[in-house]
Amino acid sequence: MPSLKDLKNRISSVKNTRKITKAMQMVAAAKLRRAQDAAESARPYSERMLAVMASLAASVEGTPSAPRLLAGTGSDQTHLLIVMTAERGLCGGFNVNIAKKAKAHAAKLKAEGKTVKVLTVGKKGRDALRRELGNLFIDHVDLSEVKRLRYFHAQGIAKNVLNRFDEGEFDVATLFYSRFENVVTQIPTAEQIVPAKFEAANDGGAASTVYDYEPSEEEILADLLPRGIATQIFAALLENGASEQGARMSAMDNATRNAGDMIDDLTIVYNRTRQAAITTELTEIISGAEAL
């Protein structure tokens, strides 16, 4: 059984830990508001741009003049997985869930005889994937020094991916990130970005409107698709940022509560141990007095 000194030291240690987790929770809550606003503000622009490209793609898809980013290479043998996670931990299952989805997708592709390559964004995802997929890594993007995400950060990642596509290093690229829903819910998401893949347009009847484009749809798409990929990556970075802060806030709140419960339990044990020690001393004193 631990001594009174050991119990006192442990209670003090847990109290210090609770102060840290409480402070981290408050910092995450402050950062969450800014990150959530950024992610939600980017959604309408990203969704509208994808809708415009989907409308253009529907008119040129399957034609010989369709851009390569839309038509693809004609093969799906080599897949690039772009796994986006956080640079820091202590955010619950946020990083693990994204890595788990990427590993499951990689295992499925390898079972089908496909070639898999991995580009990581964020140190924690790289660490989580290193053991099983480390031999498939081809590059890593370090954003640890970035205090606030900007569009040019996404442009840099998009340029890296597009250069590799132009050089024939892969046929299909899939983006892995976590979509923010609320503080307790972040959804690991896989999104194919090369070749461009669009959901069925739903513009409330506007999709049937006929437009005349100048220059041609093919030329517009050739210019829009690289920007669309950068926009998708930027939106994913913002979603990840909000998801990370929400997950960290929730994790630190749980840790603070658990520390409080542990302090209560240790305090009870400390009081019982102290009472037992006092009772033992009193018994020894009484026994000694009676012996006299």
C-alpha positions as CSV (number, residue, x, y, z in Angstrom):
1,M,0.0,0.0,0.0
2,P,1.5,3.4,-0.9
3,S,2.6,5.7,1.9
4,L,0.9,9.0,2.8
5,K,3.8,10.8,1.2
6,D,3.5,8.9,-2.0
7,L,-0.3,9.6,-2.1
8,K,0.2,13.3,-1.4
9,N,2.8,13.5,-4.2
10,R,0.5,11.7,-6.6
11,I,-2.4,14.0,-5.8
12,S,-0.2,17.0,-6.4
13,S,1.0,15.5,-9.7
14,V,-2.5,14.9,-11.0
15,K,-3.6,18.4,-10.0
16,N,-0.7,19.9,-12.0
17,T,-1.8,17.7,-15.0
18,R,-5.4,18.9,-14.6
19,K,-4.1,22.5,-14.8
20,I,-2.3,21.7,-18.1
21,T,-5.3,19.9,-19.7
22,K,-7.6,22.7,-18.6
23,A,-5.4,25.3,-20.2
24,M,-5.1,23.3,-23.4
25,Q,-8.9,23.0,-23.5
26,M,-9.3,26.7,-23.2
27,V,-6.7,27.4,-25.9
28,A,-8.3,24.9,-28.2
29,A,-11.7,26.5,-27.6
30,A,-10.3,29.9,-28.6
31,K,-8.6,28.5,-31.7
32,L,-11.7,26.5,-32.7
33,R,-13.9,29.5,-33.2
34,R,-11.5,31.0,-35.8
35,A,-10.8,27.6,-37.5
36,Q,-14.5,26.8,-37.6
37,D,-15.4,30.2,-39.2
38,A,-12.6,29.7,-41.8
39,A,-13.8,26.2,-42.7
40,E,-17.5,27.2,-42.9
41,S,-16.7,30.3,-44.9
42,A,-14.7,28.3,-47.5
43,R,-17.5,25.7,-48.1
44,P,-19.8,27.8,-50.3
45,Y,-16.9,28.9,-52.6
46,S,-15.6,25.4,-52.8
47,E,-19.0,23.8,-53.5
48,R,-19.9,26.4,-56.1
49,M,-16.6,26.1,-57.9
50,L,-17.1,22.3,-58.0
51,A,-20.6,22.8,-59.3
52,V,-19.4,25.0,-62.1
53,M,-16.6,22.5,-63.1
54,A,-19.1,19.7,-62.9
55,S,-21.4,21.5,-65.4
56,L,-18.5,22.1,-67.7
57,A,-17.2,18.6,-67.3
58,A,-20.5,17.1,-68.3
59,S,-20.4,18.8,-71.7
60,V,-16.8,17.6,-72.6
61,E,-16.5,14.3,-70.7
62,G,-15.7,11.4,-73.1
63,T,-14.6,13.7,-75.9
64,P,-11.0,13.5,-77.3
65,S,-10.4,17.1,-76.4
66,A,-11.2,16.6,-72.7
67,P,-8.4,17.8,-70.4
68,R,-6.1,15.1,-69.0
69,L,-7.0,16.1,-65.4
70,L,-10.6,15.2,-66.2
71,A,-10.1,12.2,-68.6
72,G,-7.3,10.7,-66.6
73,T,-4.4,8.6,-68.0
74,G,-6.6,5.8,-69.2
75,S,-5.4,3.6,-66.4
76,D,-5.9,3.2,-62.6
77,Q,-2.9,1.1,-61.8
78,T,-1.0,3.6,-59.7
79,H,-2.7,5.4,-56.8
80,L,-1.4,8.3,-54.8
81,L,-2.8,8.7,-51.3
82,I,-2.6,12.3,-49.9
83,V,-3.0,11.8,-46.2
84,M,-3.6,15.1,-44.3
85,T,-3.4,15.0,-40.5
86,A,-2.2,17.3,-37.7
87,E,1.3,18.3,-36.7
88,R,0.6,17.8,-33.0
89,G,-1.1,15.2,-30.9
90,L,-3.3,15.3,-27.8
91,C,-6.4,15.5,-29.9
92,G,-8.1,12.2,-29.2
93,G,-8.6,9.9,-32.2
94,F,-8.4,12.6,-34.8
95,N,-5.1,11.6,-36.4
96,V,-5.7,7.9,-35.8
97,N,-9.0,7.8,-37.6
98,I,-7.7,9.5,-40.7
99,A,-4.7,7.2,-40.8
100,K,-6.9,4.1,-40.3
101,K,-9.1,5.1,-43.3
102,A,-6.0,5.6,-45.4
103,K,-4.5,2.3,-44.4
104,A,-7.8,0.5,-45.1
105,H,-7.9,2.1,-48.6
106,A,-4.3,1.2,-49.2
107,A,-4.9,-2.4,-48.2
108,K,-7.9,-2.7,-50.5
109,L,-5.8,-1.3,-53.5
110,K,-2.9,-3.6,-52.8
111,A,-5.3,-6.6,-52.6
112,E,-6.5,-5.6,-56.1
113,G,-2.9,-5.6,-57.4
114,K,-2.6,-1.8,-57.6
115,T,0.5,0.2,-56.9
116,V,0.2,2.6,-53.9
117,K,2.2,5.7,-53.2
118,V,1.7,7.9,-50.1
119,L,2.2,11.7,-49.7
120,T,1.8,12.9,-46.1
121,V,0.8,16.3,-44.8
122,G,1.3,16.5,-41.1
123,K,3.8,14.8,-38.8
124,K,1.3,12.7,-36.8
125,G,-0.2,11.0,-39.9
126,R,3.3,10.2,-41.1
127,D,4.2,8.7,-37.7
128,A,0.9,6.6,-37.7
129,L,1.5,5.3,-41.2
130,R,5.2,4.7,-41.0
131,R,5.1,1.2,-39.7
132,E,2.7,-0.3,-42.3
133,L,3.1,2.0,-45.2
134,G,6.6,3.6,-44.7
135,N,8.0,1.9,-47.8
136,L,5.4,3.6,-49.9
137,F,6.2,7.2,-48.8
138,I,7.3,9.5,-51.7
139,D,7.1,12.9,-50.0
140,H,6.1,14.9,-46.9
141,V,4.7,18.4,-46.5
142,D,5.7,20.0,-43.2
143,L,3.3,22.7,-41.9
144,S,4.6,22.7,-38.3
145,E,5.8,26.3,-38.6
146,V,2.5,27.6,-40.1
147,K,0.5,29.6,-37.7
148,R,-2.4,30.3,-40.0
149,L,-3.3,28.4,-43.1
150,R,-3.4,30.4,-46.4
151,Y,-4.4,29.6,-49.9
152,F,-0.8,29.5,-51.1
153,H,0.0,26.6,-48.7
154,A,-2.7,24.6,-50.6
155,Q,-1.3,25.8,-53.9
156,G,2.2,24.5,-53.0
157,I,0.7,21.0,-52.3
158,A,-1.4,21.1,-55.4
159,K,1.7,22.0,-57.5
160,N,3.6,19.1,-56.1
161,V,0.7,16.7,-56.9
162,L,0.1,18.1,-60.4
163,N,3.8,18.0,-61.3
164,R,3.9,14.3,-60.3
165,F,0.8,13.7,-62.4
166,D,2.4,15.4,-65.4
167,E,5.5,13.2,-65.0
168,G,3.4,10.1,-65.0
169,E,4.1,9.1,-61.4
170,F,0.5,8.1,-60.6
171,D,-2.9,7.6,-62.3
172,V,-5.4,8.4,-59.5
173,A,-5.0,10.7,-56.4
174,T,-7.2,10.5,-53.4
175,L,-7.3,13.1,-50.6
176,F,-7.8,11.9,-46.9
177,Y,-8.8,14.4,-44.3
178,S,-11.4,14.9,-41.6
179,R,-14.6,16.9,-42.3
180,F,-15.7,19.1,-39.3
181,E,-19.3,18.6,-38.1
182,N,-19.1,19.8,-34.5
183,V,-16.9,19.7,-31.5
184,V,-17.6,16.0,-30.9
185,T,-18.0,14.8,-34.5
186,Q,-15.3,14.8,-37.1
187,I,-15.8,12.6,-40.2
188,P,-12.8,10.9,-41.8
189,T,-13.3,11.5,-45.5
190,A,-11.7,10.2,-48.7
191,E,-12.1,12.4,-51.8
192,Q,-10.7,11.6,-55.3
193,I,-9.2,14.8,-56.8
194,V,-7.3,13.3,-59.8
195,P,-8.8,12.6,-62.3
196,A,-11.5,15.1,-61.3
197,K,-14.6,13.4,-60.0
198,F,-17.9,15.3,-59.5
199,E,-21.1,14.5,-57.8
200,A,-24.3,14.8,-59.8
201,A,-25.2,18.5,-60.0
202,N,-28.2,19.6,-58.0
203,D,-28.9,23.3,-58.6
204,G,-32.6,23.3,-58.3
205,G,-33.2,23.3,-62.1
206,A,-30.4,25.7,-62.9
207,A,-28.3,22.8,-64.2
208,S,-30.5,22.6,-67.3
209,T,-29.6,26.2,-68.3
210,V,-27.6,26.4,-71.5
211,Y,-24.5,28.6,-71.5
212,D,-22.2,29.7,-74.4
213,Y,-18.6,29.8,-73.3
214,E,-15.8,31.9,-74.6
215,P,-13.2,30.5,-74.9
216,S,-14.3,26.8,-75.2
217,E,-15.3,24.6,-72.3
218,E,-12.1,22.6,-72.8
219,E,-9.9,25.7,-72.4
220,I,-11.8,26.9,-69.4
221,L,-11.6,23.5,-67.8
222,A,-7.9,23.2,-68.5
223,D,-7.4,26.4,-66.5
224,L,-10.0,25.7,-63.8
225,L,-9.1,22.2,-62.9
226,P,-5.7,22.9,-61.4
227,R,-7.3,25.8,-59.4
228,G,-10.1,23.4,-58.4
229,I,-7.6,20.9,-57.0
230,A,-5.9,23.6,-55.0
231,T,-9.3,24.8,-53.8
232,Q,-10.2,21.3,-52.7
233,I,-6.9,20.9,-50.9
234,F,-7.3,24.3,-49.2
235,A,-10.9,23.4,-48.1
236,A,-9.6,20.1,-46.7
237,L,-6.8,21.9,-44.8
238,L,-9.4,24.2,-43.2
239,E,-11.7,21.3,-42.4
240,N,-8.8,19.5,-40.8
241,G,-7.8,22.6,-38.8
242,A,-11.3,22.9,-37.3
243,S,-11.6,19.2,-36.7
244,E,-8.2,19.1,-34.9
245,Q,-9.2,21.9,-32.5
246,G,-12.6,20.4,-31.9
247,A,-11.1,17.0,-31.2
248,R,-8.4,18.5,-28.9
249,M,-11.0,20.5,-27.0
250,S,-13.1,17.4,-26.5
251,A,-10.1,15.3,-25.5
252,M,-8.8,17.8,-23.1
253,D,-12.2,18.3,-21.5
254,N,-12.4,14.5,-20.9
255,A,-8.9,14.5,-19.6
256,T,-9.7,17.3,-17.2
257,R,-12.8,15.5,-15.9
258,N,-10.8,12.2,-15.5
259,A,-8.1,14.0,-13.6
260,G,-10.7,15.5,-11.3
261,D,-12.2,12.0,-10.7
262,M,-8.7,10.6,-10.0
263,I,-8.0,13.4,-7.5
264,D,-11.3,12.6,-5.7
265,D,-10.4,8.8,-5.6
266,L,-6.9,9.5,-4.4
267,T,-8.1,11.9,-1.8
268,I,-10.4,9.3,-0.4
269,V,-7.6,6.7,-0.3
270,Y,-5.3,9.3,1.3
271,N,-7.8,10.1,4.1
272,R,-8.5,6.4,4.8
273,T,-4.8,5.7,4.9
274,R,-4.2,8.7,7.2
275,Q,-7.1,7.6,9.5
276,A,-5.8,4.1,9.6
277,A,-2.3,5.3,10.6
278,I,-3.8,7.5,13.3
279,T,-5.9,4.6,14.6
280,T,-2.9,2.4,14.7
281,E,-0.9,5.0,16.6
282,L,-3.7,5.4,19.1
283,T,-4.0,1.7,19.6
284,E,-0.3,1.4,20.2
285,I,-0.4,4.2,22.8
286,I,-3.3,2.7,24.6
287,S,-1.8,-0.7,24.6
288,G,1.5,0.7,26.0
289,A,-0.4,2.6,28.7
290,E,-2.3,-0.5,29.8
291,A,1.0,-2.5,29.9
292,L,2.3,0.0,32.5
